[in-house]
Amino acid sequence: MACKPVNRHVWAVHEVALRSKLSSERDRLVDVGMEALEAACLAKGNCAIVVLRTNIAPAVLKRPGYVLIIERSGGAWFQKHLSPERADLFH
């Protein structure tokens, strides 16, 4: 996982990749990793995460609340608001 802050409210995850032969544990590993990232973001005062590239199936990221955004010229990414009161960050 490679990530960095974009501004004082948003962290960008440039790449999330998981190689595991244990397919039964794959979803749980993703959940734990993303929960840790979310906790780190909140601890630093960030309110949202944007996942730019991943080899993880969209359904796995959608389950914990990540939303797939598709832009014609900008490609696609996932995003999640960690703070409901700052849900305007992407608007």
ChimeraX attribute file (.defattr): number of C-alpha atoms within 10 A of each C-alpha:
attribute: neighborCount
match mode: 1-to-1
recipient: residues
	/A:1	14
	/A:2	11
	/A:3	16
	/A:4	12
	/A:5	16
	/A:6	13
	/A:7	9
	/A:8	11
	/A:9	18
	/A:10	22
	/A:11	23
	/A:12	18
	/A:13	22
	/A:14	15
	/A:15	13
	/A:16	17
	/A:17	12
	/A:18	13
	/A:19	9
	/A:20	10
	/A:21	8
	/A:22	9
	/A:23	10
	/A:24	9
	/A:25	11
	/A:26	15
	/A:27	18
	/A:28	12
	/A:29	15
	/A:30	18
	/A:31	16
	/A:32	11
	/A:33	13
	/A:34	17
	/A:35	13
	/A:36	12
	/A:37	17
	/A:38	20
	/A:39	13
	/A:40	13
	/A:41	20
	/A:42	16
	/A:43	10
	/A:44	13
	/A:45	13
	/A:46	22
	/A:47	22
	/A:48	24
	/A:49	26
	/A:50	22
	/A:51	23
	/A:52	16
	/A:53	17
	/A:54	17
	/A:55	10
	/A:56	15
	/A:57	9
	/A:58	14
	/A:59	12
	/A:60	15
	/A:61	21
	/A:62	14
	/A:63	11
	/A:64	13
	/A:65	13
	/A:66	20
	/A:67	18
	/A:68	17
	/A:69	12
	/A:70	11
	/A:71	9
	/A:72	6
	/A:73	6
	/A:74	8
	/A:75	9
	/A:76	13
	/A:77	19
	/A:78	20
	/A:79	22
	/A:80	20
	/A:81	22
	/A:82	19
	/A:83	15
	/A:84	9
	/A:85	9
	/A:86	13
	/A:87	13
	/A:88	9
	/A:89	12
	/A:90	9
	/A:91	4
